[in-house]
């Protein structure tokens, strides 16, 4: 088997590189924790929508936004830490996490690969949850619009478009004003 690691890869025990790798790992742990919290917040939002508990929906959505902001800050920290590792290992500053895992000395390669795999899995789960929440919210919104239409003094008939949304009536009504 041919070793494809760069010739400039460090030997285990280089204190500067070991410190930089530890900082990257800590930054990745923080992102993992935040993604786990985001998953919880999205599931909470989903339960509220499914249960029709709209009273707390705005707060749940705000909490999701707060976690997303924290993730943005953690991603910035991770980017900075990756730059430090790339410098310590004499690698391209725009290196991906997968490439870094391949170039890192033991045990860091395995640690970084585990972080990468977990982040990919968490991202997939969050994407699916967000899509489900969007569908539930759209469905709830349409049901609410239909209910409000039934309760209004002069309900407006509506039709449905190809994507299932309601559209206002397109015909005009004529009234005989002589009577």
C-alpha positions as CSV (number, residue, x, y, z in Angstrom):
1,X,0.0,0.0,0.0
2,X,1.3,3.4,-0.9
3,X,1.3,6.1,1.8
4,X,-0.4,9.1,0.3
5,X,0.2,11.4,3.3
6,X,2.0,14.6,2.6
7,X,5.8,14.5,3.2
8,X,5.3,17.4,5.6
9,X,3.0,15.5,8.0
10,X,4.1,15.7,11.5
11,X,5.4,13.0,13.7
12,X,3.3,12.1,16.8
13,X,4.4,14.2,19.8
14,X,5.0,17.6,18.1
15,X,3.6,19.9,20.8
16,X,2.5,22.7,18.5
17,X,0.5,20.3,16.2
18,X,-0.8,18.3,19.2
19,X,-2.2,21.5,20.8
20,X,-3.7,22.7,17.5
21,X,-5.3,19.3,16.9
22,X,-6.7,19.3,20.5
23,X,-8.2,22.8,19.8
24,X,-9.8,21.6,16.6
25,X,-11.3,18.6,18.4
26,X,-12.7,20.8,21.1
27,X,-14.3,23.1,18.5
28,X,-15.8,20.1,16.8
29,X,-17.2,18.8,20.1
30,X,-18.8,22.2,20.6
31,X,-20.4,22.0,17.2
32,X,-21.6,18.4,17.9
33,X,-23.2,19.6,21.2
34,X,-24.9,22.5,19.4
35,X,-26.2,20.2,16.6
36,X,-27.6,17.9,19.3
37,X,-29.3,20.9,20.9
38,X,-30.7,22.0,17.6
39,X,-32.1,18.6,17.0
40,X,-33.9,18.8,20.4
41,X,-35.2,22.3,19.6
42,X,-36.5,21.1,16.2
43,X,-38.2,18.1,17.7
44,X,-39.8,20.3,20.4
45,X,-41.0,22.6,17.6
46,X,-42.4,19.6,15.7
47,X,-44.3,18.3,18.8
48,X,-45.8,21.8,19.3
49,X,-47.0,22.0,15.7
50,X,-48.3,18.5,15.7
51,X,-50.2,19.1,19.0
52,X,-51.6,22.4,17.8
53,X,-49.9,24.3,20.6
54,X,-49.3,27.5,18.7
55,X,-49.0,29.5,21.9
56,X,-45.3,28.4,22.3
57,X,-44.4,28.1,18.6
58,X,-42.9,31.6,18.4
59,X,-40.7,30.9,21.4
60,X,-39.6,27.5,20.1
61,X,-38.7,29.1,16.7
62,X,-36.8,31.8,18.4
63,X,-34.8,29.2,20.4
64,X,-34.0,27.4,17.1
65,X,-32.7,30.7,15.7
66,X,-30.6,31.3,18.9
67,X,-29.0,27.9,18.5
68,X,-28.3,28.5,14.8
69,X,-26.5,31.7,15.8
70,X,-24.4,29.8,18.3
71,X,-23.6,27.3,15.5
72,X,-22.4,30.1,13.3
73,X,-20.0,31.3,16.0
74,X,-18.8,27.8,16.7
75,X,-18.2,27.3,12.9
76,X,-16.1,30.4,12.8
77,X,-14.0,29.1,15.7
78,X,-13.6,25.8,14.0
79,X,-12.4,27.5,10.8
80,X,-9.8,29.5,12.8
81,X,-8.7,26.3,14.6
82,X,-8.4,24.4,11.3
83,X,-6.2,27.2,9.9
84,X,-3.9,26.8,12.9
85,X,-3.7,23.1,12.4
86,X,-3.0,23.5,8.7
87,X,-0.2,25.8,9.5
88,X,1.3,23.5,12.1
89,X,1.1,20.6,9.7
90,X,2.2,22.6,6.7
91,X,-1.0,21.8,4.8
92,X,-3.3,23.9,2.6
93,X,-5.2,26.4,4.8
94,X,-8.5,25.5,3.1
95,X,-8.2,21.8,3.9
96,X,-11.4,19.8,4.5
97,X,-11.9,17.9,7.7
98,X,-11.7,14.6,5.8
99,X,-8.3,15.6,4.3
100,X,-7.1,16.7,7.7
101,X,-8.1,13.4,9.2
102,X,-6.1,11.6,6.5
103,X,-3.0,13.7,7.2
104,X,-3.2,13.8,11.0
105,X,-1.0,11.5,13.1
106,X,-2.5,8.8,15.3
107,X,-4.7,9.0,17.3
108,X,-5.9,12.3,15.7
109,X,-6.9,10.8,12.4
110,X,-9.4,8.5,14.0
111,X,-10.7,11.2,16.3
112,X,-11.2,13.6,13.4
113,X,-12.9,10.9,11.3
114,X,-15.3,10.2,14.1
115,X,-16.1,13.9,14.4
116,X,-16.7,14.1,10.6
117,X,-18.9,11.0,10.5
118,X,-21.0,12.3,13.4
119,X,-21.4,15.7,12.0
120,X,-22.6,14.3,8.6
121,X,-25.1,12.1,10.4
122,X,-26.4,15.0,12.6
123,X,-26.7,17.3,9.6
124,X,-28.8,14.7,7.8
125,X,-31.1,14.2,10.7
126,X,-31.5,18.0,11.2
127,X,-32.3,18.5,7.5
128,X,-35.0,15.8,7.6
129,X,-36.5,17.3,10.8
130,X,-36.5,20.8,9.3
131,X,-38.3,19.5,6.2
132,X,-40.9,17.7,8.2
133,X,-41.5,20.8,10.3
134,X,-41.9,22.9,7.2
135,X,-44.5,20.4,5.8
136,X,-46.4,20.4,9.2
137,X,-46.4,24.2,9.3
138,X,-47.6,24.5,5.8
139,X,-50.4,21.9,6.4
140,X,-51.4,23.7,9.7
141,X,-51.5,27.0,7.9
142,X,-53.7,25.8,5.2
143,X,-56.1,24.2,7.7
144,X,-56.2,27.4,9.7
145,X,-57.0,29.4,6.5
146,X,-59.8,27.1,5.7
147,X,-61.2,27.2,9.2
148,X,-61.1,31.0,9.2
149,X,-62.8,31.0,5.9
150,X,-65.7,29.0,7.3
151,X,-66.0,31.3,10.3
152,X,-66.1,34.6,8.4
153,X,-69.4,36.3,8.0
154,X,-69.2,36.1,4.2
155,X,-67.0,33.1,3.5
156,X,-65.1,33.5,0.3
157,X,-65.0,30.3,-1.8
158,X,-61.5,29.4,-2.8
159,X,-59.9,27.0,-5.2
160,X,-56.7,25.1,-5.0
161,X,-53.6,25.5,-7.1
162,X,-51.5,22.6,-8.5
163,X,-49.3,22.7,-5.4
164,X,-52.3,22.5,-3.0
165,X,-52.3,26.1,-1.9
166,X,-55.6,28.0,-1.8
167,X,-56.1,30.8,-4.3
168,X,-58.8,33.6,-4.2
169,X,-61.8,33.2,-6.4
170,X,-61.3,34.5,-9.9
171,X,-64.9,35.1,-10.8
172,X,-66.8,38.3,-10.1
173,X,-70.2,38.3,-8.6
174,X,-73.0,40.4,-10.1
175,X,-75.7,41.8,-7.8
176,X,-79.0,43.2,-8.8
177,X,-79.1,46.5,-7.1
178,X,-82.7,47.3,-8.2
179,X,-84.3,45.1,-5.5
